[in-house]
Structures are given as C-alpha cells and as structure tokens.
Amino acid sequence: MKNKRLILFFCITILTLSTFSCFPRPARSADYEKDKKILMDKELYDEFRKICEKCSTNCTYTGKITIEIGGADVNAKYTAYSKDIENKRIDVEYYGNKISIFVRPDEILRYYEKKNIIYSTQNKKNIAKFNHKKTIDNIRENGKITSYINGNERVYSITDYTNDANGKFTIDKLSGLLKHSIQQDNDGGNVIEITYQNWEFKKPNFSLFREPPNATSKSLDNSNVSKEPFGETFELIEK
C-alpha cells in the first residue's frame, strides 16, 4: 500500500515536466552526461522554447505514465488540457482513482475527486515542477541543452542545475510535436517515462480550468498540513 502511494505521487509530480525521449527497452536509463556546466546555446534554447510554447498553446493530448520500481512497471493514464505555457489542467487516472492538477502561473492545485479535496501550493520550487515557463527559465539561467537527430526524430537533452534534474525530449520532426519522455533525478531515483499522443489543437473550454467550487481546500504551505500529501491524501483516494 505504501509503495502504491509513493508511485502515484511520483507519476503526478513528473507529468507536467514534459521531458520526452525514445530509449530502448528493457535498458531503461536516463544515461546523462556528467560533464561540467557549459554556456547556454542561445539558438538551441530558443528552438526548444518555441517547441514548448507550441505544445502548450490551446491544445489537448493524452498519454501514459510508466514508472519502474523494484523491477516492475506501474502505469497511469492522463488527459491534458493546455491553454498556454503557464495554464493547464491534467487529469490522471490510476487504478480507478482520478486526480486533477490545475497549473497556474503562481499556484498548483491537486484535486482528489473521490473525497472532493483540493491541495494547493504557492511554493516556487513546486510550481517549477509543473510550470513550463518556470522550467525553461531555470534552464536558460542555469542549465544546458544539447540536441541530435535520430531518424525522423529530434532528441533534446536537458539539464536543470537549479533543481538537479535531467531529461531527454523527443519530438517528431515532421509535426514538431512531443512524442515521448524520460526523466531521472541526478541522485539516481526512479526512471519515469511519459508518452504524448492524440494531439488536438483547439481552445479548451474555459470551465475546465476552474477547480470544483464545493471542494474542501487545504494549503500545503500551511505548517499544519504535510508538505507532500503522502499520508491522509493517499489514504483517501485508496478507500
């Protein structure tokens, strides 16, 4: 039961980082370079930023999250609705449970449907995990981007030194859309993969970005609430 709670949290946390790449199975590894920091390639950075903007503006997409723990894969599926690079909603389904994540410029909300509870945070580091603009700003100020061609795909390798995170991003060269991602923290944590598919470009209904008005709200920034909802929250969604 404890492992299920941790797995679900990792899946939700990593989802909107949008790190995508193609790696052969079963040798699933981030395989990141350990070299020293290098000056940012401005042209490559601008290229990558435009991809992030394209894949975040007035669109909907779906996919699967896979996290390998103890040699076993655990999966969740999701649907994302994106208004722009800083405003989106992600609905995650996991073994009959549903969590909706509302991403805003200065706030992240997690809504747990079964018990009608919202957990919010305005912590800058937590927001950077979900907000594309914050992520690419961090990379510009303290990061590295490299790129190479792999057949009909272009692969971007990203390092965020501020948050000690690495990712590899694969896009389809013809459409310019994200296809697949993989991420692993520098401390050798669990490897998480995300697929991106069924892209549809149209303005999402504005109502999708409103959290349920009758839900109970709790701030994770409040000293009386756990900083990460490992305990009560996961008990609630599993019952």
Residue frames as qw, qx, qy, qz and C-alpha x, y, z in Angstrom:
[[0.000, 0.884, 0.467, 0.000, 0.00, 0.00, 0.00],
 [0.311, -0.784, 0.103, 0.528, 2.81, 2.38, 0.86],
 [0.405, -0.130, 0.595, 0.682, 4.50, 1.72, -2.48],
 [0.221, 0.641, 0.659, 0.326, 1.25, 2.49, -4.31],
 [0.122, -0.935, -0.233, 0.240, 1.05, 5.88, -2.60],
 [0.367, -0.608, 0.355, 0.608, 4.62, 6.76, -3.49],
 [0.397, 0.163, 0.706, 0.563, 4.24, 5.57, -7.08],
 [0.146, 0.805, 0.555, 0.152, 1.09, 7.62, -7.61],
 [0.204, -0.898, -0.029, 0.388, 2.74, 10.73, -6.20],
 [0.408, -0.371, 0.522, 0.651, 5.77, 10.35, -8.45],
 [0.343, 0.430, 0.710, 0.441, 3.54, 9.89, -11.52],
 [0.026, 0.916, 0.401, -0.008, 1.57, 13.04, -10.74],
 [0.341, -0.795, 0.131, 0.484, 4.62, 15.12, -9.88],
 [0.429, -0.265, 0.581, 0.639, 6.58, 14.29, -13.00],
 [0.498, 0.572, 0.644, 0.099, 3.76, 14.52, -15.52],
 [0.288, 0.935, 0.206, -0.006, 3.94, 18.19, -16.48],
 [0.420, -0.627, 0.390, 0.527, 7.66, 18.44, -16.75],
 [0.715, 0.674, 0.036, -0.183, 7.18, 17.38, -20.39],
 [0.154, -0.626, 0.721, 0.256, 10.53, 15.62, -20.68],
 [0.885, 0.314, 0.224, -0.261, 10.34, 13.27, -23.64],
 [0.056, 0.625, -0.731, -0.269, 12.63, 10.87, -25.42],
 [0.936, 0.146, -0.219, -0.232, 12.98, 7.44, -27.02],
 [0.183, -0.584, 0.778, -0.141, 15.02, 4.85, -25.14],
 [0.621, 0.113, -0.733, -0.253, 15.27, 1.14, -25.94],
 [0.763, -0.406, 0.306, -0.399, 13.70, -1.32, -23.53],
 [0.591, -0.702, -0.398, 0.010, 14.50, -3.05, -21.30],
 [0.580, -0.086, -0.207, 0.783, 17.62, -0.97, -20.67],
 [0.082, -0.889, -0.324, -0.312, 15.62, 1.98, -19.41],
 [0.592, -0.409, -0.159, 0.677, 18.05, 4.62, -18.23],
 [0.106, 0.962, 0.106, -0.229, 18.43, 8.36, -18.36],
 [0.803, 0.138, 0.198, 0.545, 22.11, 7.94, -19.29],
 [0.069, 0.994, 0.077, 0.032, 23.00, 11.56, -18.66],
 [0.605, 0.493, -0.269, 0.565, 26.33, 13.22, -19.22],
 [0.624, -0.659, -0.265, 0.327, 28.31, 14.18, -16.14],
 [0.540, 0.303, 0.015, 0.785, 30.40, 16.93, -17.71],
 [0.202, -0.356, -0.316, 0.856, 30.81, 20.43, -16.34],
 [0.280, 0.794, 0.407, -0.353, 28.39, 23.25, -16.98],
 [0.425, 0.126, 0.438, 0.782, 28.71, 24.88, -20.39],
 [0.155, 0.274, 0.023, -0.949, 27.46, 28.18, -21.75],
 [0.552, 0.479, 0.601, -0.324, 23.87, 28.06, -22.96],
 [0.238, 0.115, 0.660, 0.704, 23.45, 27.67, -26.72],
 [0.274, 0.353, 0.248, -0.860, 21.01, 30.55, -27.30],
 [0.460, 0.203, -0.534, -0.679, 19.86, 29.32, -30.70],
 [0.381, -0.093, -0.919, -0.036, 19.15, 25.83, -29.35],
 [0.002, 0.288, 0.673, -0.682, 17.42, 27.29, -26.29],
 [0.378, 0.301, -0.023, -0.875, 15.12, 29.45, -28.44],
 [0.467, 0.098, -0.752, -0.454, 14.33, 26.43, -30.61],
 [0.286, -0.189, -0.908, 0.241, 13.40, 24.36, -27.57],
 [0.128, 0.297, 0.451, -0.832, 11.36, 27.17, -26.01],
 [0.455, 0.203, -0.309, -0.810, 9.28, 27.51, -29.20],
 [0.444, -0.062, -0.874, -0.187, 8.54, 23.77, -29.11],
 [0.129, -0.273, -0.772, 0.559, 7.34, 24.11, -25.50],
 [0.272, 0.303, 0.146, -0.902, 5.11, 27.02, -26.49],
 [0.472, 0.115, -0.604, -0.632, 3.67, 25.19, -29.49],
 [0.486, -0.148, -0.861, -0.023, 2.88, 22.10, -27.41],
 [0.157, -0.322, -0.668, 0.652, 1.23, 24.19, -24.69],
 [0.199, 0.214, -0.004, -0.956, -0.99, 26.62, -26.60],
 [0.678, 0.212, 0.060, -0.702, -4.70, 25.81, -26.99],
 [0.531, 0.267, -0.772, -0.226, -4.30, 22.04, -27.18],
 [0.823, -0.291, 0.319, -0.370, -5.39, 18.72, -25.73],
 [0.525, 0.417, -0.740, -0.057, -3.40, 15.48, -25.64],
 [0.892, -0.363, 0.089, -0.253, -3.38, 12.13, -23.88],
 [0.456, 0.546, -0.686, 0.153, -0.78, 9.59, -22.84],
 [0.897, -0.336, -0.286, 0.018, 0.56, 7.07, -20.38],
 [0.134, -0.790, 0.523, -0.289, 2.95, 7.43, -17.46],
 [0.938, -0.044, -0.334, 0.084, 5.21, 4.49, -16.59],
 [0.186, -0.782, 0.514, -0.298, 7.42, 4.31, -13.52],
 [0.811, 0.113, -0.567, 0.091, 9.70, 1.38, -12.80],
 [0.382, -0.644, 0.475, -0.462, 10.05, 0.48, -9.13],
 [0.616, -0.308, 0.705, -0.169, 11.67, -2.70, -7.90],
 [0.162, -0.151, 0.877, 0.425, 11.89, -4.05, -11.44],
 [0.215, 0.537, 0.815, 0.019, 8.12, -3.76, -12.02],
 [0.022, 0.229, 0.295, 0.927, 6.27, -1.23, -14.17],
 [0.070, 0.590, 0.668, -0.448, 3.35, 0.74, -12.75],
 [0.164, 0.295, 0.501, 0.797, 1.17, 2.68, -15.20],
 [0.148, 0.626, 0.484, -0.593, -1.26, 5.58, -15.13],
 [0.335, 0.480, 0.540, 0.605, -3.06, 7.31, -17.98],
 [0.101, -0.549, -0.254, 0.790, -3.78, 11.01, -18.35],
 [0.328, 0.722, 0.458, 0.402, -5.50, 13.69, -20.39],
 [0.340, -0.374, -0.110, 0.856, -4.04, 17.20, -20.55],
 [0.214, 0.860, 0.416, 0.202, -5.84, 20.43, -21.45],
 [0.510, -0.289, -0.013, 0.810, -3.50, 23.36, -22.06],
 [0.185, 0.931, 0.285, -0.129, -4.42, 27.00, -22.52],
 [0.354, 0.859, -0.313, 0.196, -0.84, 28.30, -22.70],
 [0.597, 0.357, -0.613, 0.374, 2.61, 27.63, -21.31],
 [0.020, 0.237, -0.639, 0.732, 1.58, 28.54, -17.75],
 [0.585, 0.013, 0.353, -0.730, -2.04, 27.43, -17.55],
 [0.511, 0.114, -0.777, -0.351, -3.21, 23.85, -17.92],
 [0.749, -0.257, 0.373, -0.484, -5.16, 21.01, -16.39],
 [0.363, 0.299, -0.875, -0.116, -4.06, 17.36, -16.24],
 [0.831, -0.223, 0.148, -0.488, -6.48, 14.57, -15.32],
 [0.187, 0.409, -0.891, 0.054, -4.67, 11.45, -14.09],
 [0.883, -0.179, -0.060, -0.431, -6.38, 8.07, -13.69],
 [0.194, 0.440, -0.845, 0.234, -4.78, 5.40, -11.54],
 [0.200, -0.128, -0.957, 0.167, -6.47, 2.13, -10.57],
 [0.200, -0.662, -0.707, -0.148, -9.93, 3.69, -10.53],
 [0.288, -0.710, -0.266, 0.584, -8.83, 6.91, -8.85],
 [0.402, 0.707, 0.273, 0.514, -8.83, 10.32, -10.52],
 [0.391, -0.621, -0.125, 0.668, -6.70, 13.35, -9.66],
 [0.400, 0.818, 0.243, 0.334, -6.91, 16.67, -11.49],
 [0.535, -0.357, -0.032, 0.765, -3.91, 19.01, -11.45],
 [0.223, 0.936, 0.253, 0.096, -4.51, 22.70, -12.13],
 [0.632, -0.095, 0.053, 0.768, -1.35, 24.53, -13.21],
 [0.071, 0.967, 0.233, 0.072, -1.32, 28.30, -12.84],
 [0.420, 0.725, -0.270, 0.474, 1.44, 30.94, -13.01],
 [0.027, -0.544, 0.561, -0.623, 1.78, 31.23, -9.23],
 [0.624, -0.203, 0.540, -0.527, -0.10, 28.23, -7.86],
 [0.364, 0.103, -0.888, -0.263, -0.57, 24.49, -8.26],
 [0.674, -0.151, 0.331, -0.643, -3.81, 22.76, -7.22],
 [0.208, 0.083, -0.965, -0.139, -4.29, 18.99, -6.86],
 [0.652, -0.103, 0.121, -0.742, -7.93, 17.88, -6.73],
 [0.009, -0.075, 0.996, -0.056, -8.71, 14.39, -5.42],
 [0.458, -0.174, -0.445, -0.750, -12.11, 13.51, -6.84],
 [0.524, -0.274, -0.806, -0.008, -13.14, 10.65, -4.54],
 [0.397, -0.529, -0.560, 0.499, -13.05, 12.76, -1.39],
 [0.108, 0.884, 0.312, 0.332, -13.57, 16.16, -3.01],
 [0.525, -0.743, 0.027, 0.414, -10.38, 17.69, -1.57],
 [0.528, 0.783, -0.079, 0.319, -8.01, 20.26, -3.11],
 [0.679, -0.510, 0.035, 0.527, -4.38, 20.61, -2.02],
 [0.385, 0.898, 0.035, 0.209, -2.72, 23.85, -3.13],
 [0.676, -0.417, 0.044, 0.606, 0.80, 25.26, -3.05],
 [0.289, 0.956, -0.019, 0.043, 2.46, 28.53, -3.99],
 [0.643, -0.554, 0.390, 0.358, 5.95, 27.21, -3.25],
 [0.338, 0.770, -0.359, -0.406, 8.22, 28.35, -6.09],
 [0.097, -0.388, 0.899, 0.180, 10.15, 25.09, -6.34],
 [0.456, 0.279, 0.829, -0.165, 6.94, 23.05, -6.52],
 [0.491, 0.744, 0.157, -0.424, 5.50, 25.39, -9.16],
 [0.138, 0.675, -0.612, -0.389, 8.67, 24.98, -11.24],
 [0.366, -0.074, 0.925, 0.067, 7.98, 21.23, -11.42],
 [0.425, 0.540, 0.721, -0.095, 4.72, 21.87, -13.27],
 [0.264, 0.888, 0.117, -0.357, 5.01, 25.26, -14.97],
 [0.801, 0.376, 0.222, 0.411, 6.71, 25.06, -18.39],
 [0.213, 0.897, -0.072, 0.379, 7.72, 28.72, -18.35],
 [0.513, -0.780, 0.345, -0.099, 9.39, 28.38, -14.95],
 [0.905, -0.105, 0.344, 0.229, 11.18, 25.24, -16.14],
 [0.687, 0.525, 0.155, 0.478, 12.64, 26.78, -19.30],
 [0.061, -0.939, 0.151, -0.303, 13.51, 29.99, -17.42],
 [0.717, -0.597, 0.356, 0.057, 15.54, 27.87, -14.98],
 [0.860, 0.157, 0.312, 0.371, 17.30, 26.14, -17.87],
 [0.400, 0.821, 0.044, 0.406, 18.14, 29.49, -19.50],
 [0.242, -0.890, 0.272, -0.273, 19.63, 30.85, -16.29],
 [0.344, -0.559, 0.741, -0.146, 21.32, 27.71, -15.01],
 [0.863, 0.135, 0.458, -0.162, 21.08, 24.80, -17.41],
 [0.128, -0.408, 0.740, 0.520, 22.27, 23.07, -20.54],
 [0.791, 0.426, 0.265, -0.351, 20.66, 21.88, -23.80],
 [0.126, -0.371, 0.781, 0.487, 22.13, 19.57, -26.43],
 [0.750, 0.400, 0.208, -0.484, 20.40, 18.03, -29.43],
 [0.141, -0.299, 0.841, 0.428, 20.82, 15.34, -32.07],
 [0.684, 0.220, -0.261, -0.645, 18.85, 13.74, -34.91],
 [0.357, -0.112, 0.924, -0.084, 17.60, 10.15, -34.63],
 [0.226, 0.361, 0.852, 0.306, 15.89, 9.17, -37.89],
 [0.068, -0.632, -0.472, -0.611, 12.61, 11.08, -38.12],
 [0.509, -0.795, -0.325, 0.067, 13.00, 12.45, -34.60],
 [0.260, 0.645, -0.346, 0.630, 14.97, 15.21, -32.92],
 [0.721, -0.472, -0.455, 0.224, 16.16, 14.49, -29.38],
 [0.002, -0.784, 0.234, -0.575, 16.89, 17.26, -26.85],
 [0.680, -0.247, -0.554, 0.412, 18.89, 16.52, -23.71],
 [0.180, -0.809, -0.026, -0.560, 18.12, 18.98, -20.92],
 [0.573, -0.178, -0.574, 0.558, 19.91, 19.66, -17.64],
 [0.277, -0.836, -0.119, -0.459, 18.41, 21.92, -14.96],
 [0.493, 0.203, -0.592, 0.605, 21.21, 22.59, -12.48],
 [0.301, -0.406, 0.246, -0.827, 18.94, 24.64, -10.20],
 [0.812, -0.211, 0.175, -0.515, 16.66, 21.68, -9.45],
 [0.260, -0.414, 0.871, 0.047, 19.28, 18.98, -10.10],
 [0.745, 0.331, 0.511, -0.274, 17.14, 17.37, -12.81],
 [0.068, -0.328, 0.720, 0.608, 17.79, 15.85, -16.23],
 [0.690, 0.414, 0.484, -0.345, 15.50, 14.95, -19.08],
 [0.205, -0.133, 0.711, 0.660, 15.56, 13.83, -22.69],
 [0.470, 0.540, 0.284, -0.638, 12.97, 15.17, -25.11],
 [0.311, 0.052, 0.790, 0.526, 11.97, 13.57, -28.41],
 [0.449, 0.550, 0.186, -0.679, 9.83, 15.36, -31.00],
 [0.683, 0.419, 0.561, 0.209, 8.56, 14.26, -34.38],
 [0.306, -0.249, 0.298, 0.869, 10.49, 16.24, -37.00],
 [0.052, 0.392, 0.664, 0.635, 7.54, 16.47, -39.38],
 [0.296, -0.766, -0.521, -0.231, 4.86, 17.67, -36.94],
 [0.143, 0.522, -0.349, 0.765, 7.13, 19.31, -34.37],
 [0.686, -0.527, -0.032, -0.500, 5.12, 17.66, -31.57],
 [0.271, -0.495, 0.765, -0.310, 6.29, 15.88, -28.46],
 [0.742, 0.077, -0.595, -0.298, 6.21, 12.09, -28.57],
 [0.869, -0.262, -0.395, 0.141, 7.86, 10.55, -25.53],
 [0.069, -0.826, 0.364, -0.425, 9.80, 11.47, -22.40],
 [0.832, -0.205, -0.438, 0.271, 12.09, 10.06, -19.82],
 [0.097, -0.817, 0.272, -0.500, 13.38, 11.61, -16.60],
 [0.820, -0.297, -0.395, 0.288, 15.62, 10.65, -13.73],
 [0.284, -0.949, 0.126, -0.058, 16.94, 12.84, -10.92],
 [0.395, 0.690, -0.565, 0.223, 20.67, 13.11, -10.56],
 [0.423, -0.480, 0.669, -0.380, 20.53, 11.17, -7.29],
 [0.161, 0.147, -0.959, -0.182, 19.71, 8.00, -9.26],
 [0.506, 0.130, 0.528, -0.670, 16.00, 7.97, -8.43],
 [0.601, 0.340, 0.722, -0.053, 13.25, 6.10, -10.24],
 [0.090, -0.088, 0.570, 0.812, 13.05, 6.39, -14.02],
 [0.399, 0.552, 0.547, -0.486, 9.75, 7.81, -15.27],
 [0.172, 0.057, 0.669, 0.721, 8.53, 7.67, -18.87],
 [0.371, 0.560, 0.406, -0.620, 5.64, 9.58, -20.43],
 [0.329, 0.270, 0.699, 0.575, 4.02, 9.24, -23.84],
 [0.217, 0.500, 0.135, -0.828, 2.22, 12.08, -25.66],
 [0.139, 0.169, 0.837, 0.502, -0.38, 11.35, -28.33],
 [0.039, 0.691, 0.713, 0.111, -3.80, 12.22, -29.78],
 [0.191, -0.273, -0.072, 0.940, -2.88, 15.88, -30.15],
 [0.132, 0.733, 0.611, 0.269, -5.78, 18.20, -30.91],
 [0.263, -0.081, -0.087, 0.957, -5.34, 21.94, -31.33],
 [0.194, -0.664, -0.446, -0.568, -8.35, 23.99, -30.32],
 [0.124, -0.457, 0.378, -0.796, -9.13, 26.33, -27.46],
 [0.293, -0.239, -0.900, 0.217, -10.18, 24.26, -24.42],
 [0.350, -0.742, -0.449, -0.354, -13.43, 25.12, -22.69],
 [0.018, 0.615, -0.370, 0.696, -12.71, 27.78, -20.07],
 [0.756, -0.482, 0.068, -0.437, -14.70, 25.84, -17.45],
 [0.922, 0.055, -0.335, 0.188, -12.08, 23.07, -17.48],
 [0.461, 0.366, -0.408, 0.698, -9.63, 25.36, -15.69],
 [0.420, -0.551, 0.189, -0.696, -11.91, 26.07, -12.75],
 [0.159, 0.091, -0.927, 0.328, -11.50, 23.91, -9.68],
 [0.379, -0.530, -0.732, -0.200, -14.71, 22.46, -8.14],
 [0.129, -0.598, 0.134, -0.780, -16.17, 25.28, -6.01],
 [0.757, -0.510, -0.010, -0.408, -17.58, 22.97, -3.31],
 [0.832, 0.103, -0.456, 0.300, -14.35, 21.07, -2.65],
 [0.617, -0.764, 0.000, 0.188, -12.57, 21.26, 0.69],
 [0.521, 0.742, -0.247, 0.343, -9.32, 23.22, 0.28],
 [0.740, -0.608, 0.072, 0.279, -6.04, 22.72, 2.15],
 [0.317, 0.886, -0.331, 0.066, -2.78, 24.59, 1.62],
 [0.923, -0.001, -0.200, 0.330, 0.41, 22.55, 1.57],
 [0.333, 0.541, -0.265, 0.726, 2.21, 25.76, 2.52],
 [0.569, -0.663, 0.069, -0.482, 0.38, 25.73, 5.87],
 [0.057, 0.493, -0.806, 0.322, 2.60, 24.40, 8.64],
 [0.612, -0.088, 0.605, -0.501, -0.31, 22.28, 9.87],
 [0.888, 0.383, 0.088, -0.239, -0.53, 20.37, 6.56],
 [0.772, -0.195, 0.460, 0.393, 2.07, 17.88, 5.32],
 [0.034, 0.637, -0.381, -0.670, 4.27, 19.44, 2.60],
 [0.333, 0.193, -0.769, -0.510, 3.56, 16.48, 0.33],
 [0.742, -0.134, 0.137, -0.643, 0.27, 14.54, 0.51],
 [0.337, 0.245, -0.909, -0.026, 1.74, 11.11, 1.22],
 [0.074, 0.037, 0.863, -0.499, -0.42, 10.39, 4.26],
 [0.402, 0.403, 0.569, -0.594, -4.05, 11.37, 4.54],
 [0.469, 0.512, -0.256, -0.672, -4.49, 12.19, 0.86],
 [0.366, 0.286, -0.836, -0.290, -3.43, 8.81, -0.41],
 [0.140, 0.154, 0.908, -0.362, -5.45, 7.03, 2.24],
 [0.447, 0.452, 0.289, -0.716, -8.46, 8.96, 0.98],
 [0.535, 0.471, -0.407, -0.571, -8.08, 8.04, -2.69],
 [0.258, 0.223, -0.936, -0.083, -7.39, 4.38, -2.00],
 [0.247, 0.163, 0.819, -0.491, -10.50, 3.78, 0.12]]
